[in-house]
Amino acid sequence: LKLEKSYNYDEYIKWLDKQDKEEALENWKSYLEGYDTTLTLPDEAKIEFRKEKVEYEEENLSLKLEKNVLNKLRGFASKYRVTIGVICSTVLGITLQKYNNTDDVVFGTVVSGRPSEIEGIENTVGIFINSIPVRINTKENESFVELVTRVQNESNKLKSYEYMSLADIQNLTISKQNLIKYL
């Protein structure tokens, strides 16, 4: 039995200390500049706050794409050099835009938080995940291909700054709070 080399969480902490946090904050600030929308879904606006306890039942929903649909999705992603994740995020953003009658929405996504430049990070034990904002801001006369390509480029640019805490990112916005309502 051969064990792989283990890596210490301290390597990540050292890496984190070396990051240019001012540069990261400036990039997040630029990305979120001017955003001031509060998102709701249709039924949320109708819910009255009650003093009595409300019981909820957990429910799971699974969606399995047919092979031909998945192949088309992969083909689109490959043709336009975008990830399937960015395609899904863009579609979610457009859906939230329609529900909220706006062309600018922000929601959250969870990232692994494991910087690829640290050798062996995938074998390191520790909590690395982070939640970061995703902004879908549709421009007038912009095609879906143009939008999803722009979202991919923005995602690539911000990848180096995924380590910033949501609290620090949120503090850069107009409202300073409640940036992410949907994850």
C-alpha positions, 0 to 999 in steps of 0.5 A, spaced: 500 500 500 503 506 497 500 512 500 500 519 497 504 525 500 499 529 504 499 536 504 499 541 510 493 546 511 498 551 513 501 551 506 494 554 504 494 559 509 501 561 507 499 562 500 493 566 502 497 571 506 501 572 500 495 574 496 494 581 494 487 583 497 487 590 495 487 588 488 482 582 489 477 587 492 478 592 487 476 587 482 470 585 486 468 592 486 469 593 479 465 587 477 459 589 482 459 596 481 452 599 480 449 593 482 443 595 487 437 590 485 434 586 491 431 579 488 425 576 489 421 570 486 414 571 485 411 567 491 416 570 496 412 577 495 406 574 497 408 571 503 406 574 510 411 574 516 407 570 521 409 569 529 407 562 529 411 556 527 411 554 520 413 547 518 417 545 512 418 539 509 424 537 505 423 535 498 429 533 493 428 535 485 432 531 480 433 532 473 437 528 468 438 530 462 437 526 456 444 524 452 442 528 446 441 534 450 447 533 454 451 532 448 448 538 445 450 542 451 457 539 451 458 541 443 455 548 445 460 549 450 466 546 446 464 551 440 464 557 444 469 555 449 465 556 455 463 551 461 457 548 462 457 551 469 457 558 466 452 556 461 447 554 467 449 560 471 447 564 465 440 561 464 439 561 471 441 569 471 436 570 465 431 566 469 431 571 475 432 577 470 425 575 468 422 574 474 424 580 477 423 585 471 430 587 471 437 586 466 441 585 472 442 580 477 446 577 482 446 570 485 451 566 489 455 560 487 460 555 491 467 554 489 472 549 491 477 554 494 482 550 492 488 554 489 491 550 483 497 553 484 498 549 490 501 543 489 497 537 492 492 541 494 486 536 492 489 532 497 489 537 503 484 536 508 481 542 510 475 547 509 476 551 503 469 552 500 467 559 499 461 562 496 462 568 491 457 572 487 455 571 480 453 577 476 448 576 470 448 583 467 444 583 460 446 588 455 441 591 450 441 587 443 446 582 446 446 575 444 446 569 448 452 567 445 455 574 447 452 574 454 455 567 456 462 568 453 462 575 457 460 571 463 465 566 462 471 571 461 468 575 467 469 568 471 476 567 468 478 574 471 475 573 478 478 566 479 484 568 482 480 572 487 475 567 489 478 566 496 475 573 498 470 572 503 463 574 501 463 579 507 468 583 504 465 582 497 459 584 500 461 590 503 464 593 497 456 594 494 451 599 495 447 596 500 453 593 504 449 587 505 444 581 503 448 581 496 446 574 495 439 571 496 440 565 492 445 560 492 
